[in-house]
Amino acid sequence: TCDDATLRFKITKNGKKITRDCTWVSTKNTVGRCALSGVSQTCRQTCNSCNGDEPSPVPPPSPTTSASYDIYTEEGYCIADEEEEVNNISDAESCWLNCKSQFDFDYAEYTDSVCYCQSDCSCMDASGQNNINAIVPSGFVLPNDC
């Protein structure tokens, strides 16, 4: 059988082992979560890999869009080579504008009035946390989880 509704597995996040189930995989970024080590083998139905089928493509998350940047909520934040912190920022737009003007960085994270300006975006971390806003150039496709 390919029913995976009750199956559970462990992932490592921020150095800690966390138990998840196949329902978690399907809540968002299914393609990215199915790509995590061992998930597609455990959550075969959720990842559309029953009978050897390839996973079906899932549309990317819909961002809030401005003329020059997109804001993603609950998709985590970018992991970057360089990061600068700016405190007491009122909103995601102010965060991005500060990053552009102070550091000429195109990527940012806005979390609880703190802005993290990032030089690049090689992969995502902390997806699923609703207090994190990833701010990226318009049209940029978010990379997979690290």
Disulfide bonds with the S-S distance in Angstrom:
Cys2-Cys50 1.42
Cys22-Cys43 2.05
Cys34-Cys47 1.96
Cys78-Cys121 2.09
Cys95-Cys115 1.99
Cys99-Cys117 2.02
Cys123-Cys146 1.75
